[in-house]
Amino acid sequence: MKRKMGIGSWLLLLLTFILVLSGCQSVTPPSTTEPPVSENVPPGSSEESPPSNETGSTPRNETLYVNGLQWGAPTNFNLLSGNPAFPINYGNSRELVYETLFMINQLNGDLEPLLGTKYEWIDDMTLQIELNPDAKWSDSTPFTADDVVYTYKLGEKYDINWSNFWTYISDITAEGPQTVNIALSSDNPNKLAILDSIELIPMLPKHIWEEVERSANDDLSTIRKEVNENPIGTGPYKMHFYNDQKITIVRDDNYWGQKLFGKLPAPKYITHVIYKDNAAGDLAFKSGQVDVSQQFIPQVWKMWEGGAPIKTYVQEAPYYVPGSMPSIFFNMSKEGLDNPDVRRAIAMAIDYDKISELAISGYSAKIEPSLTLNTAAEAKYVDQDAIKDLQWTKDVDAANALLDSIGAEKGKDGIRVLNGTRLGPFEIQCPYGWSDWNAALEIVAQSAKAIGIEIRTQFPEAPVWTNNLQTGKFDIIMNTPAGGVSPSQPWSRARTIMYSKDVAPLGEMAFWNWGRYQNDRADEIIEEIPSVSDEGQLKSLYTELTKIWLTDIPSIPLMYRPWVFDTVNESVWKGFPTEGDGSNIPPQIAMDGAGIRTLYQIHN
């Protein structure tokens, strides 16, 4: 039995996930290396593989093509491997083969029924989940509470993607075939984390994986070698064909969810072609070879010039629903930057519109500084009127006046000196090759110059940047604080930015609060929020916490970035959801969370 993971490990995993999904815009995603093309069949292939023919070709009008989720040839479809291929990726395309208990809806933050029909806190320490009695695995075995308990306990037994949740769980038990109880840890109760788990952990069949464990003698390294080329899931699709160039899944016409959704998904097949880079994927998308693109497309509006049937969920700028806020963090021990007025002046000098336009093709809405995104799912937690006086906007004159008022005088070179400390040069960092972030930091440096603060950009390789981030070896550094769609937002973002307890000192590894910000009241609020269910009390706490952040400014959001780039081409499939269409289907790439409902709405 492994020991439970600490909160630092949870945040390290979360950071890795954030970087993969929302970090950068470089032409070839930096998180993967494309292996050489091979004519060999994939590792682990056998007579049980069910390709329809040697190329895996399928009728175009029955096939939904997607891109942007798989880079490089697939090596396995094993959730326990740590790096499974599409459509088994942990954290996206979750509902195609392996389903979660509930589906997160990005638009409002609601958890919608799937394998689970309802959940409730039956006391302060116990979440009870009722399961859908119709649910079954693709081999017709019933899905039961034993499968849920087994899946969760794999995370207690091994170091895998969802082990982090055992920081907050003391036990999980089956209370009959369709009821599960999750008991909170008395040492570290966190209701928000448990709600995250019920929409994030894909359920695995006990009757299949117990045999895999037994064959591997419960050795995780051996279990990870299992290719799992024909996954048994509860979802509407099964594996059909894969090679080094593409992966295709086929609809399970015996899918149990027909009763839940009212029918089967429209596409009989879903195929992910493995393109060598963004440019190749974009070209295929524009020509109608791809229907749903999860890639950064510069100036996406040019795609539909001339009448091409291409669209985004939001029909006008910023085109995408925000899902994260890449930000800069200050080293709170750095002389000059340790002054909140200096940090506020920098915040007021930054040209956010220019960052949006040049760094991310205008996909960021106007910055309205807060710990929450300006979305229906998050903005409801903060009294917007109460924080207005503390929010900043770009105002170079006011920034200069503020620095003048605290005695920061300009030297002959135009750089200010405050209490004997020259305000620069300060180094500002993000990884080399992350072109949108690189461009954003160049604009920050230019903006600071206008108020007499010298900032120089520094773009180390990603591993160096990661080490600098965690050890505090920086003046100013860029990262995304806990982005994504989750029941724990905006708490997890606030915690990542502000929580100081158990944070390692400078020089040692810290996995949150990289600038080592410290505020006792902020810590108290962050600890209190997960146990509060009263909406009024929650709003009061989040508002107070946001005021502290707006006053102390340990970080500055530079842009709002989509969690996924959901862009569609309706040459073949029509009826994708758009903002205001009344469907309440979120832009979650037609397969993640409640976005799976898209597959039941589209048509030829």
Secondary structure by P-SEA (a helix, b strand, c coil): ccccccaaaaaaaaaaaaaaccccccccccccccccccccccccccccccccccccccccccbbbbcccccccccccccccccccccccccccccccccccbbbbccccccccccccccccccccbbbbbccccccccccccccaaaaaaaaaaaaacccccccccccccccccccccbbbbbcccccccaaaaaaaaacbbbbbaaaaaaaaaaacccaaaaaaccccccccccccccccccccbbbbbbcccccccccccccccccbbbbbbcccaaaaaaaaaaccccccccccccccccccccccccccccccccccccccccccccccccccccaaaaaaaaaacaaaaaaaccccccccccccccccccccccccccccccccccccccaaaaaaaaaaacccccccccccccccccccbbbbccccaaaaaaaaaaaaaaaaaacbbbbbbbccaaaaaaaaaaccccbbbbbccccccccaaaaaaaacccccccccccccccccccccccaaaaaaaaaccccccaaaaaaaaaaaaaaaaaaccccccbbbbcccbbbbccccccccccccccccccccccccccccccccccc
